[in-house]
């Protein structure tokens, strides 16, 4: 996963996308300068900033708990969870597989909103206890705000548009009725796009009546939801196109081996300019010692091309860029999602058998979709 890794909770790796930092500071600023001063005008600047910071942290923990609940239920059904990433509009539990039945889909989906509603009740009760015991006003105010936001988070996620939780509930219902997972995903995706376009229309309406900031937010959220809904359906089609395929059926076996001791210039002249591969295995004897491609060459000044051997600029392959001939192509594609990985090394019994790149996988997907397979 990209972004900043925070550690593990219940065995799930937690990361935050860089976009999340923007929204976090925006929430703190908005609460400290807008919401809390308007709701509690007697509090000073220091108090409202402290309230904004604490409320934003509790909001972060609430969203994280929401995603952990999805992950715990998914893991209970035997679905591997690679980790949880928090980004601009919330979070996502990154599962390695789809639910196997409509019931699994339904229970995994509703776990999040149910958890958010439970947190809303918890913070509401804490606020009530605080008022009874006469806790400091800022503490009670923060609990009240976080309670409200958790109820809103639960309600928003129940919008019946994929990939929101409500869209997944809709998919589970359609799946149960039609017995067709792909068709259910298609309908849920269309619902998600419709919800996104509706939010965009409402946003434009808000701008027309003078609510510029609220309107822009609705447009941005609607655009994001519509795009995510389309991408989710496309991902389902890709998964279906690759279903049951082994790496051995897709890998390339004719990629030239690059001797470790040749110069960068010779590599460019004899391989990069003559072949249409993005990456090449670098070998010393029978061992693959690295992978080299155009990105590594671009980091070398042209004046040094004759002086530097390829082995010096090749990046060392670790387990993250190795797959077996019997691995599932869909699982291998997840490794190729990393921008730094241009090709995977296909190994069998410790021996190099070939490479697997994005280009060969996507060509296969395109052909299968064109053929209607």
Secondary structure, DSSP 8 states (H G I E B T S, - for coil): --SEEEEEETTEEEEE-HHHHHHHHHHHHHIIIIIHHHH-TTS-HHHHHHHHHHHHHHHHHHHHHHHHHHHHHHHHTT--EEEEEEETTEEEEEESS--SSHHHHHHHHHHHHHHHHHHHHHHHHHHHHHHHTT--HHHHHHHHHHHHHHHHHHHHHTSS-TTSHHHHHHHHHHHHHH--HHHHHHHHHHHHHHHHHHHHHHHHHHHHTT-HHHHHHHHHHHHHHHHHHHHHHHHHHHHHHHTT-BGGGT-BS----EETTSBHHHHIIIIITT---SEEEEEETTEEEEEEEHHHHHTS-GGGTTTSBHHHHSB---GGGEEETTSBHHHHHHHHTSTT-SEEEEEETTEEEEEEEHHHHHHHHHHHHHTT-
